[in-house]
Structures are given as structure tokens and as C-alpha cells.
């Protein structure tokens, strides 16, 4: 999955009230005198969005805000893990940037070094029909908004309709039992599926956590301190994974984020979990590349299957981190208002074709969704996200468990026969206990 390190259920607001809310509260960047911020500087740390046009839009926004305010704005792009390293350095030293793009756990980890943006969050929430719960979970610490959610990157099941049809499967499986049956048949036809079991920063989470949750497993209790991984529900998830693994394309335990994309585009894999970038890549190349045209025409996207406990998903979340050490608070706030303004954010979202979707309930009723029928399911997928660490909050313990790929390795150890399923669960639970003990101290 092409998901950057930096750049889930919705509230029960009716469609009519959402439309009313979006229309009733106009968001206009507060008037600021031309060149009012002249002489000030704003440094913004970002990564690379995998839809190039989204990068160009951010850059142009910085140019426009600089022109309007007289402020000097520097957008610093950092590749891969460099963004997280630079963000941590700013947190430690209080120097080097005013804003940064972070991920779901960063707000919780760096809360004491982030500015309170509760007023802005309330303002934007009113404008767009309310924040989804997952945004509150990712951005609020101690009842205060310490970051602002940019959006989430929904991951669908990308699958080859033609290869499924050749195996007698006319729609993507709706349950994990049906997915297991389909995988067996597809493997027999020489068109296996694949799910990432490697240390992939994006796919390692988006592929594996939904399996745990669908069978009723959880990492922590609601207090975020009590480890709850060693359960009958977790064991059933591991046993299911071990069974389906034998029908996978070889090599998935070594897959990093680009590998499932490459396997699918090479015709070696009939289904995998990914954001919309496989389809967008094949669609873009289709006019001049017959192979990509064939893939584009013969693939589609399916929802996550249901398990005994329900249907869940785990997506990358990006947030704007406003450093409290910034000497340019006015510049920070003005840029954030410009980002969330109705003249920018809906257009930025539509350009991404549901790659990154802002976490506002009211977006369900705005013109931000792709017209392409093969991308329509991302609107429903946008409602499924759950943060890692469930049923607890995004604690340092949950963040460390993610960074060490413990859940991924639990499944991989059982799938490859390194450990029996029960032993794999026990191993993972002990790893979680050690982490939790350290952070409780």
C-alpha cells in the first residue's frame, strides 16, 4: 500500500441536519490586513502524498497564504521516516518548525509540546457537520484538541474481477469464512491472494488489525493499561490466518508497503489490501500501456469482510501538529484556517479521489467523492476506521506495540509454523505485558 507516514463509526447525525449544519456556519479565514504578518516566518514539515496533485495543491496554498499575509513560508518535504525523525527533533529542541504532519499516535506522545487548538477544532467541526469519533480519539488529549485531523486513507480489498469469475466467484466475499473458501479456490486456479505479513509501516497495520477485531480480539481493556490480547477470540483470529496463509502468494512475510502493489500490477496476485493507488496507477497508465489497461478494466474494490464480531478496518491517519514552541502562533493559526477553508479542503479531497478523506461527518454530503464507480466504495470504507490499541486510547504502549510489529509477528509466527497458534498468542501477550509494564512505571 502506498501510504505515507504523514501525509472510523460516524456520529449519528441525519442527512438533513448535516446539510443544514454545513450550510449554516460559513467558514471564512478571518480577515487579516495585507502583509500583516510581514517579517514573520513559518516552517511546515510534510511528507509526500501519493497523489502528486495533492502535493502541488499544498505548495500552492503556502504560496497563496504567503502572498496574502506577507509571511515567509517554507514547506520542507522529508522522505519516508525522515519526517518522524525531524518532528521528534523539533519536539525535543523546540526549534526547526512551526507545523508538522503527524500520524495517529503523535498527538498523544507529544501532547505537552503541542499548542491547544480546541477553538479551531470546534470552529471547523461546526463548519463540516461534526468530527468523526476517530478524529477525536487521534487528536484530543485531556479534553483538549492538541492537533487537527487532516484525514484518513481507507484501505479496500483490491481484487481482479476476471480472476474471481474464472474461479466461480461473482462478488467479493462478505465474511471471513467466505474469504477463506475463495482463497482456496483461487489458489487452485493459480491466482492466489496476498495479505501483508511483513514489517510494512502502513500495510502491517491495515491488513492485520482488522482480522483481530473481526474475531473479537483486542489489545487492551478500556483503561489502555490492562493487556487483553491473550483470549479465545485472538486465538480464533490466529487460527483463521494460519489456515488462509497456505493459499497466499509466496513471500508475504517479507512484504513491505510497495510489494503488494507490485505483485498485483504484475498479475501475480488476484486480491490484496490497499488504498486506491493500485487502481489510480493502472488507470493513469492505461492509455499507453495495454497491460495496465487490462488491469484497470478487470479490477474493482471490495469492503472488509465481516467476522463473528463485525466489520472493522485500520487506516493511516494524518494530523496537523502545531508546535507550542512556535514563535509565530498567528501564522500557525492563519495557515490552518486556510487549509480547512471551504475554498481549499473539499477541492483537495476531491483531487485525491478518496486517497485521503477528512474525518468530518458532513463530508458525506459534499461534492468530494470520485465519480468513477470503481472508487465509490471508499465512501463506505471511510466509516470503518478504528485506532490501534483498542479498546483503550492511543497510549504510548499501543504506539510501541505498533512500532515493534508485535501483532503482525504474532500472525506471521503462527502462519509460518514458527509457533503454534496458542503459543504465538502467548508470546505476543508477553511482549505487550512488557511494554505496558514499562509505561506504567
C-alpha positions in Angstrom: 0.0 0.0 0.0 1.4 3.4 -0.9 0.6 5.2 2.3 2.8 7.9 3.8 3.8 8.1 7.4 2.4 11.5 7.2 0.9 12.8 4.5 -13.6 5.3 11.7 -18.3 4.8 13.2 -19.5 8.3 12.3 -21.8 10.3 14.5 -25.5 9.6 14.2 -26.4 12.9 12.6 -29.2 12.8 10.0 -28.5 13.6 6.4 -30.8 16.7 6.6 -29.2 18.0 9.7 -25.7 17.5 8.1 -26.7 19.6 5.1 -28.1 22.3 7.4 -25.0 22.3 9.5 -22.8 22.6 6.5 -24.8 25.5 5.1 -25.5 27.4 8.3 -21.9 28.1 9.5 -19.8 29.7 6.9 -16.0 29.3 7.4 -14.0 32.2 6.2 -10.4 32.8 7.1 -10.6 35.8 9.5 -9.7 39.0 7.7 -6.1 39.9 8.1 -4.6 43.0 6.8 -2.4 42.6 3.7 1.2 42.0 4.8 0.1 41.9 8.5 2.5 39.1 9.1 5.3 40.6 7.1 8.7 39.8 8.6 7.4 36.5 10.2 8.4 33.0 9.1 6.5 29.7 9.1 8.2 26.4 8.5 6.0 23.4 7.7 7.2 19.8 7.7 5.5 17.5 5.3 6.0 14.1 3.6 4.9 13.1 0.1 1.2 12.4 -0.6 1.0 9.6 -3.2 -1.4 11.6 -5.4 1.1 14.2 -6.8 -1.6 16.8 -7.5 -2.3 16.9 -3.7 1.4 17.9 -3.1 1.1 20.7 -5.7 -2.1 21.9 -4.0 -0.4 22.2 -0.6 2.5 24.0 -2.1 0.2 26.5 -3.9 -1.7 27.1 -0.7 1.5 28.0 1.0 2.3 30.5 -1.8 -1.2 32.0 -1.6 -1.1 32.4 2.2 2.4 33.9 2.0 1.1 36.4 -0.7 -1.9 37.4 1.4 -0.1 37.8 4.7 3.4 38.8 3.8 4.6 35.9 5.8 7.6 33.9 4.6 6.5 30.2 4.3 8.9 27.3 3.9 7.5 23.9 3.1 10.1 21.2 3.9 9.5 17.8 2.3 11.0 14.8 4.0 11.1 11.3 2.6 9.8 8.2 4.5 10.8 8.0 8.2 12.7 11.3 7.9 9.6 13.2 8.7 9.0 11.4 12.0 12.7 11.9 13.0 12.6 15.6 12.2 9.3 16.0 14.1 10.7 14.3 17.2 13.8 16.6 17.0 11.5 19.7 16.9 9.6 18.4 19.9 12.9 17.8 21.8 14.6 21.1 21.0 11.7 23.5 20.4 13.3 24.6 17.2 13.2 23.9 13.5 9.5 24.1 12.6 6.1 25.6 13.4 3.8 22.9 12.0 4.3 19.3 11.0 2.2 16.4 9.6 2.0 13.6 12.1 0.3 10.2 12.4 -2.4 8.9 14.8 -0.2 8.4 17.9 1.9 11.5 17.6 -0.6 13.8 19.3 -0.8 11.5 22.3 3.0 11.2 22.5 3.8 14.9 22.0 0.8 16.5 23.7 2.7 18.5 26.2 4.7 20.2 23.4 1.7 20.9 21.1 -0.5 24.0 21.1 -4.1 23.9 22.2 -6.2 24.2 19.1 -9.6 23.5 20.6 -11.1 26.7 19.4 -10.1 25.9 15.8 -11.3 22.3 16.1 -14.7 23.5 17.3 -14.9 26.0 14.5 -14.1 23.5 11.8 -16.4 20.9 13.4 -19.4 23.2 13.2 -18.5 24.1 9.6 -18.4 20.5 8.4 -21.1 18.8 10.4 -19.0 17.4 13.2 -15.8 15.4 13.6 -15.9 11.6 13.3 -15.1 9.8 16.5 -11.8 8.6 15.2 -10.6 12.2 14.8 -11.4 13.0 18.4 -9.6 9.8 19.5 -6.5 10.7 17.5 -6.4 14.5 18.2 -7.8 15.1 21.7 -5.7 14.6 24.9 -7.1 15.5 28.3 -10.3 17.0 26.8 -8.3 19.4 24.6 -7.6 19.3 20.8 -3.8 19.2 20.5 -3.8 18.5 16.8 -6.2 18.7 13.8 -7.0 15.7 11.8 -6.1 16.0 8.1 -7.8 12.8 7.2 -7.6 9.0 6.8 -6.6 6.7 4.0 -9.2 4.0 3.6 -7.8 0.6 2.5 -10.1 -1.6 0.4 -9.7 -5.1 -0.9 -8.4 -4.6 -4.4 -9.3 -7.7 -6.5 -9.4 -9.0 -10.0 -13.0 -9.4 -11.1 -12.0 -11.6 -14.1 -9.8 -14.0 -12.0 -12.5 -14.3 -9.3 -15.1 -15.0 -12.0 -12.9 -17.7 -13.5 -12.9 -19.3 -10.1 -16.7 -19.2 -9.9 -16.8 -16.2 -7.5 -19.1 -13.5 -8.7 -18.6 -10.9 -5.9 -16.0 -10.2 -3.2 -16.6 -12.4 -0.1 -18.7 -10.7 2.6 -17.4 -12.9 5.5 -14.0 -14.2 6.6 -15.3 -17.7 6.2 -16.2 -16.9 2.6 -12.8 -15.3 2.0 -11.1 -18.4 3.2 -13.1 -20.6 0.8 -12.4 -18.1 -2.1 -8.7 -18.1 -1.3 -8.6 -21.9 -1.6 -10.3 -21.9 -4.9 -8.3 -19.0 -6.3 -5.0 -20.7 -5.2 -6.1 -23.9 -7.1 -6.6 -21.8 -10.2 -3.1 -20.3 -9.9 -4.3 -16.9 -9.0 -3.6 -16.6 -5.2 -4.4 -13.7 -2.9 -2.0 -12.0 -0.6 -2.1 -10.1 2.7 1.0 -8.3 4.1 2.7 -10.1 7.0 5.9 -8.1 6.8 7.2 -5.1 8.7 5.3 -2.6 6.4 4.6 0.6 8.2 1.2 1.1 6.5 0.1 -2.4 5.4 1.3 -4.1 8.6 -1.5 -2.4 10.4 -4.2 -2.1 7.8 -4.0 -5.8 6.9 -3.7 -7.4 10.3 -5.6 -5.4 12.9 -9.0 -5.8 11.2 -8.6 -9.6 11.4 -8.0 -9.4 15.2 -11.0 -7.1 15.7 -13.4 -9.1 13.4 -12.9 -12.1 15.6 -13.5 -10.1 18.8 -9.8 -9.8 19.8 -8.4 -6.7 21.4 -5.0 -5.5 22.6 -6.1 -3.6 25.8 -9.0 -3.0 28.0 -10.6 0.4 28.0 -8.1 1.7 30.6 -5.4 1.3 28.0 -3.2 -0.2 30.7 -4.5 -3.8 31.1 -3.4 -6.1 28.3 -6.2 -8.2 26.9 -4.6 -9.9 23.9 -4.5 -13.4 25.3 -8.0 -14.5 24.6 -10.1 -17.2 22.9 -11.1 -14.5 20.3 -7.5 -13.7 19.5 -6.7 -17.4 19.1 -9.6 -17.8 16.6 -8.2 -14.9 14.6 -4.7 -16.5 14.5 -6.1 -19.9 13.6 -8.1 -18.4 10.7 -4.9 -16.6 9.5 -2.9 -19.8 9.6 -5.4 -21.6 7.5 -5.7 -19.0 4.8 -2.0 -18.4 4.7 -1.4 -21.7 2.9 -3.3 -20.2 -0.1 -1.3 -17.0 -0.3 1.1 -15.9 -2.9 4.6 -16.8 -1.6 6.7 -14.1 0.1 4.1 -12.1 2.0 6.0 -12.4 5.3 8.7 -10.2 3.7 6.3 -7.7 2.0 6.9 -4.0 2.7 4.4 -1.3 1.6 5.2 -1.3 -2.1 5.3 -5.1 -2.6 1.6 -5.9 -2.7 1.1 -3.1 -5.2 3.8 -4.6 -7.4 2.5 -8.1 -7.1 -1.0 -7.0 -8.1 0.2 -4.9 -11.0 2.4 -7.7 -12.2 -0.6 -10.1 -12.3 0.8 -12.4 -9.6 -1.9 -11.6 -7.0 -5.6 -11.7 -7.5 -6.5 -9.7 -4.3 -4.8 -7.6 -1.7 -5.5 -4.8 0.8 -4.6 -1.4 -0.5 -5.7 2.2 -0.8 -6.8 3.5 -4.2 -3.2 3.8 -5.6 -3.2 0.5 -7.5 -6.2 1.5 -9.4 -5.1 5.1 -10.0 -1.7 3.9 -11.2 -3.2 1.4 -13.7 -5.8 4.0 -14.8 -3.2 6.7 -15.4 -1.1 4.3 -17.5 -4.0 2.7 -19.4 -4.0 5.0 -22.5 -0.5 3.9 -23.5 0.0 0.6 -21.7 -2.2 -2.4 -22.7 -1.2 -4.4 -19.6 -2.3 -1.6 -17.3 -5.4 -1.0 -19.3 -6.3 -4.7 -18.8 -5.8 -4.5 -15.0 -7.7 -1.2 -14.8 -10.7 -2.7 -16.7 -10.7 -6.0 -14.8 -10.2 -4.9 -11.2 -12.5 -3.5 -8.5 -12.6 -2.8 -4.8 -14.4 -4.7 -2.1 -15.3 -3.9 1.5 -13.7 -5.6 4.5 -15.3 -9.0 5.3 -17.4 -9.4 8.4 -16.2 -11.7 11.2 -18.0 -13.0 14.3 -17.6 -9.6 16.0 -18.3 -7.4 13.0 -16.6 -5.5 10.2 -13.7 -3.2 11.0 -10.7 -1.5 9.4 -7.4 0.2 10.3 -6.3 3.2 8.3 -3.4 5.6 8.4 -4.4 8.9 9.9 -2.6 12.2 9.3 -2.8 15.2 11.6 -1.5 18.8 11.7 0.8 19.1 14.7 1.0 22.8 15.9 4.2 23.1 18.0 3.7 25.1 21.1 7.3 26.3 20.8 6.5 28.2 17.6 7.2 32.0 17.8 4.6 32.5 15.1 1.3 31.5 16.6 -0.6 33.9 14.4 1.0 32.4 11.3 0.2 28.8 12.5 -3.4 29.6 13.0 -3.8 31.5 9.8 -2.4 28.6 7.7 -4.6 26.1 9.5 -7.7 28.2 8.8 -6.6 28.4 5.2 -6.2 24.6 5.0 -9.6 23.9 6.4 -11.4 26.6 4.5 -14.2 25.5 2.1 -12.3 27.1 -0.8 -9.4 24.6 -0.3 -10.2 21.4 1.7 -13.1 20.0 -0.4 -11.2 20.5 -3.6 -8.0 18.9 -2.2 -10.1 15.9 -1.1 -11.8 15.5 -4.5 -8.4 15.7 -6.2 -7.2 12.8 -4.1 -10.0 10.5 -5.4 -10.6 9.2 -1.8 -7.0 8.6 -1.1 -7.1 10.8 2.0 -10.5 11.7 3.3 -11.0 14.4 6.0 -12.8 13.0 9.1 -15.9 15.2 9.1 -19.4 13.7 9.2 -20.6 16.5 6.8 -18.2 15.4 4.1 -20.6 12.5 3.3 -22.9 15.1 1.7 -20.3 17.3 -0.1 -19.0 17.1 -3.6 -15.7 15.5 -2.6 -16.3 11.9 -3.9 -15.0 10.3 -7.1 -17.4 9.9 -10.0 -15.6 6.7 -11.0 -17.9 3.8 -10.0 -14.9 1.6 -9.0 -14.0 4.1 -6.3 -17.4 4.6 -4.8 -17.0 2.0 -2.1 -14.4 4.3 -0.4 -17.3 6.4 0.9 -18.5 3.4 2.9 -15.0 2.3 3.9 -14.4 5.8 5.4 -16.8 4.9 8.2 -15.0 1.8 9.5 -11.7 3.0 10.9 -10.6 2.1 14.5 -7.4 3.1 16.2 -4.8 0.6 17.2 -4.7 -0.1 20.9 -8.5 -0.9 21.1 -10.3 -1.0 23.4 -8.0 1.6 25.0 -6.9 5.1 23.8 -3.8 5.7 21.6 -1.4 5.3 24.5 2.4 5.1 24.4 2.0 1.4 25.0 -0.2 1.0 21.9 2.2 3.1 19.9 5.2 1.0 20.9 3.4 -2.3 20.1 2.6 -0.9 16.6 6.2 0.2 16.0 7.6 -3.2 17.0 5.1 -5.1 14.8 4.1 -7.4 17.6 0.6 -8.2 16.2 2.0 -8.7 12.7 4.6 -11.1 14.0 2.1 -12.9 16.1 0.2 -13.8 12.9 3.4 -14.5 10.9 4.9 -16.8 13.6 1.8 -18.9 13.5 1.3 -18.9 9.7 4.9 -20.0 9.0 4.9 -22.7 11.7 7.5 -21.0 13.9 5.0 -21.2 16.7 1.7 -23.0 17.2 -1.3 -20.6 17.2 -1.7 -20.7 21.0 2.0 -20.2 21.6 2.0 -17.3 19.2 -0.8 -15.6 21.1 1.0 -16.2 24.4 4.3 -14.8 23.0 2.6 -11.7 21.8 0.7 -11.2 25.0 4.0 -11.3 27.0 5.5 -8.7 24.6 2.5 -6.5 25.3 2.8 -7.0 29.0 6.5 -6.0 29.0 5.6 -2.8 27.1 2.7 -1.9 29.3 4.7 -2.5 32.5 7.4 -0.2 31.2 4.9 2.6 30.6 3.1 2.0 33.9 6.3 2.5 35.8 
